[in-house]
Amino acid sequence: MLYAIICRDKPGALQLRLDTRPAHLAYLEETGVVRIAGPFIEDDRPVGSLVIVETADRAAAEAFAANDPYARAGLFAEVTVNEWKRVIG
């Protein structure tokens, strides 16, 4: 099943995002469940993330989100996990 993980950064957390980015990218690559991912941008700066994962169930998607180095570092103010259906692409 596909899940959209939508994350919003805490205000003023850009440096934390930058410092944690290498570990975050390695995690996305190593897990093998990421289908597409990228940051939300406002005023030319990243302010959150969208990650589409393919996992067996919601619990696995939530575990993936919780173990992301960004989440573990406390970057996010809010994280939601929603089942997602691909229609185009």
N, CA, C and O atoms as CSV, one atom per row, in Angstrom:
chain,resi,resn,atom,element,x,y,z
A,1,MET,N,N,0.835,-1.172,0.000
A,1,MET,CA,C,0.000,0.000,0.000
A,1,MET,C,C,0.886,1.243,0.000
A,1,MET,O,O,2.004,1.232,0.515
A,2,LEU,N,N,0.365,2.301,-0.583
A,2,LEU,CA,C,1.093,3.562,-0.624
A,2,LEU,C,C,0.583,4.499,0.461
A,2,LEU,O,O,-0.616,4.574,0.728
A,3,TYR,N,N,1.521,5.215,1.080
A,3,TYR,CA,C,1.197,6.188,2.127
A,3,TYR,C,C,1.950,7.476,1.863
A,3,TYR,O,O,3.128,7.467,1.504
A,4,ALA,N,N,1.243,8.588,2.048
A,4,ALA,CA,C,1.860,9.912,1.959
A,4,ALA,C,C,2.193,10.362,3.371
A,4,ALA,O,O,1.319,10.446,4.234
A,5,ILE,N,N,3.452,10.645,3.591
A,5,ILE,CA,C,3.908,11.175,4.873
A,5,ILE,C,C,4.168,12.659,4.656
A,5,ILE,O,O,5.062,13.040,3.900
A,6,ILE,N,N,3.380,13.489,5.327
A,6,ILE,CA,C,3.445,14.934,5.163
A,6,ILE,C,C,3.972,15.533,6.465
A,6,ILE,O,O,3.374,15.367,7.529
A,7,CYS,N,N,5.086,16.223,6.362
A,7,CYS,CA,C,5.762,16.749,7.540
A,7,CYS,C,C,5.943,18.261,7.398
A,7,CYS,O,O,6.276,18.762,6.324
A,8,ARG,N,N,5.719,18.965,8.484
A,8,ARG,CA,C,5.959,20.411,8.533
A,8,ARG,C,C,7.032,20.687,9.576
A,8,ARG,O,O,6.947,20.225,10.714
A,9,ASP,N,N,8.048,21.452,9.167
A,9,ASP,CA,C,9.151,21.776,10.076
A,9,ASP,C,C,8.701,22.738,11.174
A,9,ASP,O,O,7.763,23.514,10.995
A,10,LYS,N,N,9.379,22.671,12.291
A,10,LYS,CA,C,9.193,23.671,13.334
A,10,LYS,C,C,9.744,25.004,12.825
A,10,LYS,O,O,10.725,25.013,12.080
A,11,PRO,N,N,9.144,26.110,13.204
A,11,PRO,CA,C,9.688,27.411,12.795
A,11,PRO,C,C,11.136,27.573,13.257
A,11,PRO,O,O,11.496,27.173,14.364
A,12,GLY,N,N,11.946,28.157,12.402
A,12,GLY,CA,C,13.335,28.440,12.761
A,12,GLY,C,C,14.238,27.223,12.812
A,12,GLY,O,O,15.304,27.277,13.425
A,13,ALA,N,N,13.835,26.118,12.178
A,13,ALA,CA,C,14.606,24.876,12.281
A,13,ALA,C,C,15.435,24.571,11.038
A,13,ALA,O,O,15.842,23.427,10.834
A,14,LEU,N,N,15.687,25.573,10.211
A,14,LEU,CA,C,16.425,25.321,8.975
A,14,LEU,C,C,17.800,24.708,9.239
A,14,LEU,O,O,18.190,23.766,8.549
A,15,GLN,N,N,18.533,25.217,10.211
A,15,GLN,CA,C,19.875,24.679,10.465
A,15,GLN,C,C,19.809,23.223,10.912
A,15,GLN,O,O,20.661,22.421,10.528
A,16,LEU,N,N,18.811,22.871,11.714
A,16,LEU,CA,C,18.636,21.475,12.121
A,16,LEU,C,C,18.382,20.603,10.898
A,16,LEU,O,O,18.929,19.505,10.797
A,17,ARG,N,N,17.561,21.078,9.971
A,17,ARG,CA,C,17.303,20.343,8.730
A,17,ARG,C,C,18.606,20.145,7.956
A,17,ARG,O,O,18.905,19.035,7.515
A,18,LEU,N,N,19.370,21.205,7.793
A,18,LEU,CA,C,20.621,21.117,7.040
A,18,LEU,C,C,21.610,20.165,7.697
A,18,LEU,O,O,22.274,19.384,7.014
A,19,ASP,N,N,21.709,20.228,9.015
A,19,ASP,CA,C,22.645,19.371,9.744
A,19,ASP,C,C,22.265,17.899,9.658
A,19,ASP,O,O,23.140,17.033,9.664
A,20,THR,N,N,20.977,17.609,9.577
A,20,THR,CA,C,20.472,16.237,9.614
A,20,THR,C,C,20.264,15.663,8.217
A,20,THR,O,O,20.031,14.463,8.072
A,21,ARG,N,N,20.345,16.490,7.204
A,21,ARG,CA,C,20.027,16.072,5.841
A,21,ARG,C,C,20.800,14.843,5.357
A,21,ARG,O,O,20.172,13.948,4.791
A,22,PRO,N,N,22.119,14.741,5.541
A,22,PRO,CA,C,22.813,13.539,5.053
A,22,PRO,C,C,22.259,12.244,5.656
A,22,PRO,O,O,22.090,11.255,4.942
A,23,ALA,N,N,21.979,12.241,6.940
A,23,ALA,CA,C,21.424,11.035,7.583
A,23,ALA,C,C,20.019,10.756,7.064
A,23,ALA,O,O,19.655,9.600,6.852
A,24,HIS,N,N,19.230,11.800,6.860
A,24,HIS,CA,C,17.874,11.651,6.325
A,24,HIS,C,C,17.918,11.024,4.937
A,24,HIS,O,O,17.198,10.061,4.673
A,25,LEU,N,N,18.753,11.557,4.045
A,25,LEU,CA,C,18.843,11.026,2.688
A,25,LEU,C,C,19.322,9.583,2.675
A,25,LEU,O,O,18.818,8.773,1.897
A,26,ALA,N,N,20.277,9.253,3.516
A,26,ALA,CA,C,20.758,7.872,3.603
A,26,ALA,C,C,19.631,6.941,4.061
A,26,ALA,O,O,19.479,5.841,3.528
A,27,TYR,N,N,18.847,7.378,5.041
A,27,TYR,CA,C,17.723,6.590,5.544
A,27,TYR,C,C,16.706,6.341,4.425
A,27,TYR,O,O,16.241,5.214,4.256
A,28,LEU,N,N,16.361,7.372,3.669
A,28,LEU,CA,C,15.407,7.199,2.582
A,28,LEU,C,C,15.910,6.178,1.574
A,28,LEU,O,O,15.141,5.348,1.089
A,29,GLU,N,N,17.181,6.235,1.262
A,29,GLU,CA,C,17.773,5.322,0.291
A,29,GLU,C,C,17.850,3.892,0.827
A,29,GLU,O,O,17.516,2.943,0.116
A,30,GLU,N,N,18.282,3.738,2.058
A,30,GLU,CA,C,18.536,2.416,2.637
A,30,GLU,C,C,17.273,1.596,2.893
A,30,GLU,O,O,17.315,0.368,2.823
A,31,THR,N,N,16.165,2.246,3.185
A,31,THR,CA,C,14.960,1.516,3.568
A,31,THR,C,C,14.319,0.772,2.409
A,31,THR,O,O,13.700,-0.272,2.611
A,32,GLY,N,N,14.458,1.294,1.198
A,32,GLY,CA,C,13.892,0.638,0.035
A,32,GLY,C,C,12.382,0.789,-0.124
A,32,GLY,O,O,11.802,0.160,-1.009
A,33,VAL,N,N,11.730,1.599,0.699
A,33,VAL,CA,C,10.274,1.749,0.613
A,33,VAL,C,C,9.842,3.083,0.020
A,33,VAL,O,O,8.657,3.281,-0.245
A,34,VAL,N,N,10.773,3.991,-0.193
A,34,VAL,CA,C,10.432,5.332,-0.681
A,34,VAL,C,C,10.214,5.287,-2.195
A,34,VAL,O,O,11.063,4.798,-2.940
A,35,ARG,N,N,9.076,5.800,-2.632
A,35,ARG,CA,C,8.757,5.859,-4.057
A,35,ARG,C,C,9.001,7.248,-4.630
A,35,ARG,O,O,9.362,7.379,-5.800
A,36,ILE,N,N,8.811,8.270,-3.830
A,36,ILE,CA,C,9.088,9.647,-4.242
A,36,ILE,C,C,9.199,10.484,-2.974
A,36,ILE,O,O,8.530,10.205,-1.978
A,37,ALA,N,N,10.042,11.506,-3.014
A,37,ALA,CA,C,10.219,12.339,-1.817
A,37,ALA,C,C,10.796,13.689,-2.200
A,37,ALA,O,O,11.486,13.821,-3.210
A,38,GLY,N,N,10.506,14.683,-1.383
A,38,GLY,CA,C,11.080,16.002,-1.593
A,38,GLY,C,C,10.531,16.992,-0.590
A,38,GLY,O,O,9.543,16.726,0.094
A,39,PRO,N,N,11.188,18.143,-0.512
A,39,PRO,CA,C,10.784,19.159,0.466
A,39,PRO,C,C,9.680,20.081,-0.055
A,39,PRO,O,O,9.537,20.284,-1.261
A,40,PHE,N,N,8.915,20.626,0.869
A,40,PHE,CA,C,8.040,21.754,0.569
A,40,PHE,C,C,8.904,23.003,0.654
A,40,PHE,O,O,9.769,23.106,1.523
A,41,ILE,N,N,8.673,23.947,-0.243
A,41,ILE,CA,C,9.495,25.157,-0.316
A,41,ILE,C,C,8.615,26.389,-0.127
A,41,ILE,O,O,7.558,26.508,-0.747
A,42,GLU,N,N,9.056,27.297,0.728
A,42,GLU,CA,C,8.430,28.608,0.892
A,42,GLU,C,C,9.552,29.637,0.979
A,42,GLU,O,O,10.521,29.447,1.715
A,43,ASP,N,N,9.419,30.720,0.230
A,43,ASP,CA,C,10.442,31.767,0.208
A,43,ASP,C,C,11.832,31.187,-0.054
A,43,ASP,O,O,12.810,31.584,0.578
A,44,ASP,N,N,11.904,30.248,-0.990
A,44,ASP,CA,C,13.159,29.616,-1.408
A,44,ASP,C,C,13.835,28.785,-0.315
A,44,ASP,O,O,15.028,28.497,-0.411
A,45,ARG,N,N,13.085,28.397,0.722
A,45,ARG,CA,C,13.647,27.577,1.805
A,45,ARG,C,C,12.769,26.355,2.051
A,45,ARG,O,O,11.547,26.435,1.925
A,46,PRO,N,N,13.381,25.224,2.400
A,46,PRO,CA,C,12.580,24.055,2.741
A,46,PRO,C,C,11.867,24.264,4.081
A,46,PRO,O,O,12.454,24.757,5.045
A,47,VAL,N,N,10.592,23.880,4.118
A,47,VAL,CA,C,9.785,24.063,5.331
A,47,VAL,C,C,9.049,22.786,5.733
A,47,VAL,O,O,8.232,22.803,6.654
A,48,GLY,N,N,9.330,21.704,5.058
A,48,GLY,CA,C,8.660,20.443,5.358
A,48,GLY,C,C,9.020,19.413,4.306
A,48,GLY,O,O,9.871,19.651,3.448
A,49,SER,N,N,8.363,18.268,4.383
A,49,SER,CA,C,8.683,17.180,3.475
A,49,SER,C,C,7.431,16.424,3.072
A,49,SER,O,O,6.461,16.341,3.825
A,50,LEU,N,N,7.476,15.872,1.860
A,50,LEU,CA,C,6.492,14.915,1.390
A,50,LEU,C,C,7.251,13.663,1.003
A,50,LEU,O,O,8.166,13.716,0.181
A,51,VAL,N,N,6.874,12.534,1.592
A,51,VAL,CA,C,7.504,11.258,1.276
A,51,VAL,C,C,6.383,10.266,0.989
A,51,VAL,O,O,5.499,10.056,1.819
A,52,ILE,N,N,6.427,9.658,-0.193
A,52,ILE,CA,C,5.484,8.599,-0.534
A,52,ILE,C,C,6.217,7.278,-0.346
A,52,ILE,O,O,7.252,7.035,-0.967
A,53,VAL,N,N,5.667,6.427,0.520
A,53,VAL,CA,C,6.280,5.128,0.795
A,53,VAL,C,C,5.322,4.011,0.425
A,53,VAL,O,O,4.105,4.194,0.415
A,54,GLU,N,N,5.887,2.854,0.122
A,54,GLU,CA,C,5.098,1.655,-0.122
A,54,GLU,C,C,5.425,0.658,0.982
A,54,GLU,O,O,6.528,0.115,1.042
A,55,THR,N,N,4.449,0.430,1.851
A,55,THR,CA,C,4.632,-0.471,2.980
A,55,THR,C,C,3.440,-1.417,3.083
A,55,THR,O,O,2.425,-1.224,2.413
A,56,ALA,N,N,3.566,-2.423,3.913
A,56,ALA,CA,C,2.510,-3.420,4.073
A,56,ALA,C,C,1.245,-2.836,4.688
A,56,ALA,O,O,0.137,-3.264,4.368
A,57,ASP,N,N,1.417,-1.841,5.586
A,57,ASP,CA,C,0.260,-1.279,6.273
A,57,ASP,C,C,0.617,0.079,6.883
A,57,ASP,O,O,1.766,0.519,6.828
A,58,ARG,N,N,-0.384,0.725,7.460
A,58,ARG,CA,C,-0.189,2.045,8.065
A,58,ARG,C,C,0.829,2.002,9.203
A,58,ARG,O,O,1.627,2.927,9.354
A,59,ALA,N,N,0.807,0.950,9.993
A,59,ALA,CA,C,1.746,0.849,11.116
A,59,ALA,C,C,3.189,0.889,10.617
A,59,ALA,O,O,4.040,1.527,11.237
A,60,ALA,N,N,3.468,0.219,9.512
A,60,ALA,CA,C,4.827,0.225,8.959
A,60,ALA,C,C,5.186,1.615,8.430
A,60,ALA,O,O,6.323,2.061,8.584
A,61,ALA,N,N,4.232,2.296,7.813
A,61,ALA,CA,C,4.482,3.661,7.329
A,61,ALA,C,C,4.729,4.607,8.499
A,61,ALA,O,O,5.611,5.462,8.432
A,62,GLU,N,N,3.954,4.457,9.568
A,62,GLU,CA,C,4.145,5.298,10.755
A,62,GLU,C,C,5.499,5.019,11.409
A,62,GLU,O,O,6.163,5.940,11.882
A,63,ALA,N,N,5.905,3.751,11.435
A,63,ALA,CA,C,7.218,3.404,11.995
A,63,ALA,C,C,8.330,4.009,11.144
A,63,ALA,O,O,9.314,4.523,11.676
A,64,PHE,N,N,8.173,3.947,9.813
A,64,PHE,CA,C,9.144,4.575,8.918
A,64,PHE,C,C,9.277,6.058,9.247
A,64,PHE,O,O,10.385,6.576,9.385
A,65,ALA,N,N,8.132,6.737,9.371
A,65,ALA,CA,C,8.133,8.180,9.649
A,65,ALA,C,C,8.795,8.478,10.991
A,65,ALA,O,O,9.565,9.433,11.098
A,66,ALA,N,N,8.514,7.692,11.994
A,66,ALA,CA,C,9.055,7.927,13.337
A,66,ALA,C,C,10.566,7.722,13.394
A,66,ALA,O,O,11.251,8.341,14.209
A,67,ASN,N,N,11.083,6.850,12.526
A,67,ASN,CA,C,12.512,6.546,12.545
A,67,ASN,C,C,13.341,7.399,11.591
A,67,ASN,O,O,14.564,7.262,11.541
A,68,ASP,N,N,12.692,8.268,10.842
A,68,ASP,CA,C,13.407,9.179,9.961
A,68,ASP,C,C,14.327,10.054,10.834
A,68,ASP,O,O,13.883,10.587,11.851
A,69,PRO,N,N,15.581,10.201,10.449
A,69,PRO,CA,C,16.481,11.050,11.238
A,69,PRO,C,C,15.960,12.468,11.466
A,69,PRO,O,O,16.238,13.056,12.511
A,70,TYR,N,N,15.224,13.024,10.528
A,70,TYR,CA,C,14.613,14.333,10.751
A,70,TYR,C,C,13.660,14.286,11.940
A,70,TYR,O,O,13.702,15.149,12.816
A,71,ALA,N,N,12.803,13.273,11.961
A,71,ALA,CA,C,11.842,13.138,13.070
A,71,ALA,C,C,12.571,12.897,14.386
A,71,ALA,O,O,12.228,13.491,15.408
A,72,ARG,N,N,13.566,12.035,14.362
A,72,ARG,CA,C,14.305,11.711,15.585
A,72,ARG,C,C,15.070,12.920,16.130
A,72,ARG,O,O,15.306,13.019,17.334
A,73,ALA,N,N,15.456,13.839,15.237
A,73,ALA,CA,C,16.167,15.047,15.658
A,73,ALA,C,C,15.215,16.130,16.162
A,73,ALA,O,O,15.663,17.150,16.686
A,74,GLY,N,N,13.894,15.916,16.006
A,74,GLY,CA,C,12.930,16.898,16.472
A,74,GLY,C,C,12.654,18.020,15.487
A,74,GLY,O,O,12.217,19.100,15.884
A,75,LEU,N,N,12.905,17.776,14.201
A,75,LEU,CA,C,12.708,18.807,13.187
A,75,LEU,C,C,11.239,19.181,12.981
A,75,LEU,O,O,10.923,20.344,12.732
A,76,PHE,N,N,10.355,18.209,13.084
A,76,PHE,CA,C,8.979,18.433,12.652
A,76,PHE,C,C,8.051,18.932,13.751
A,76,PHE,O,O,8.089,18.463,14.888
A,77,ALA,N,N,7.218,19.894,13.376
A,77,ALA,CA,C,6.139,20.369,14.249
A,77,ALA,C,C,4.926,19.474,14.105
A,77,ALA,O,O,4.144,19.317,15.042
A,78,GLU,N,N,4.769,18.879,12.908
A,78,GLU,CA,C,3.588,18.071,12.620
A,78,GLU,C,C,3.935,17.017,11.578
A,78,GLU,O,O,4.655,17.291,10.617
A,79,VAL,N,N,3.414,15.804,11.779
A,79,VAL,CA,C,3.580,14.721,10.815
A,79,VAL,C,C,2.235,14.020,10.665
A,79,VAL,O,O,1.595,13.662,11.654
A,80,THR,N,N,1.815,13.830,9.417
A,80,THR,CA,C,0.610,13.043,9.163
A,80,THR,C,C,0.950,11.930,8.201
A,80,THR,O,O,1.794,12.087,7.318
A,81,VAL,N,N,0.284,10.798,8.379
A,81,VAL,CA,C,0.454,9.648,7.492
A,81,VAL,C,C,-0.927,9.302,6.955
A,81,VAL,O,O,-1.847,8.987,7.709
A,82,ASN,N,N,-1.051,9.368,5.622
A,82,ASN,CA,C,-2.324,9.104,4.968
A,82,ASN,C,C,-2.162,8.052,3.889
A,82,ASN,O,O,-1.202,8.093,3.121
A,83,GLU,N,N,-3.094,7.108,3.823
A,83,GLU,CA,C,-3.081,6.190,2.690
A,83,GLU,C,C,-3.246,7.029,1.429
A,83,GLU,O,O,-3.998,8.004,1.415
A,84,TRP,N,N,-2.539,6.643,0.376
A,84,TRP,CA,C,-2.518,7.422,-0.854
A,84,TRP,C,C,-2.729,6.495,-2.037
A,84,TRP,O,O,-2.197,5.386,-2.065
A,85,LYS,N,N,-3.492,6.939,-2.997
A,85,LYS,CA,C,-3.771,6.149,-4.193
A,85,LYS,C,C,-3.202,6.856,-5.418
A,85,LYS,O,O,-3.545,8.005,-5.696
A,86,ARG,N,N,-2.342,6.170,-6.137
A,86,ARG,CA,C,-1.776,6.717,-7.377
A,86,ARG,C,C,-2.847,6.631,-8.463
A,86,ARG,O,O,-3.426,5.569,-8.691
A,87,VAL,N,N,-3.103,7.747,-9.124
A,87,VAL,CA,C,-4.058,7.778,-10.221
A,87,VAL,C,C,-3.345,8.096,-11.535
A,87,VAL,O,O,-3.656,7.514,-12.574
A,88,ILE,N,N,-2.393,9.015,-11.482
A,88,ILE,CA,C,-1.641,9.414,-12.679
A,88,ILE,C,C,-0.160,9.288,-12.362
A,88,ILE,O,O,0.286,9.653,-11.274
A,89,GLY,N,N,0.592,8.773,-13.313
A,89,GLY,CA,C,2.038,8.717,-13.154
A,89,GLY,C,C,2.579,7.421,-12.644
A,89,GLY,O,O,3.791,7.280,-12.479
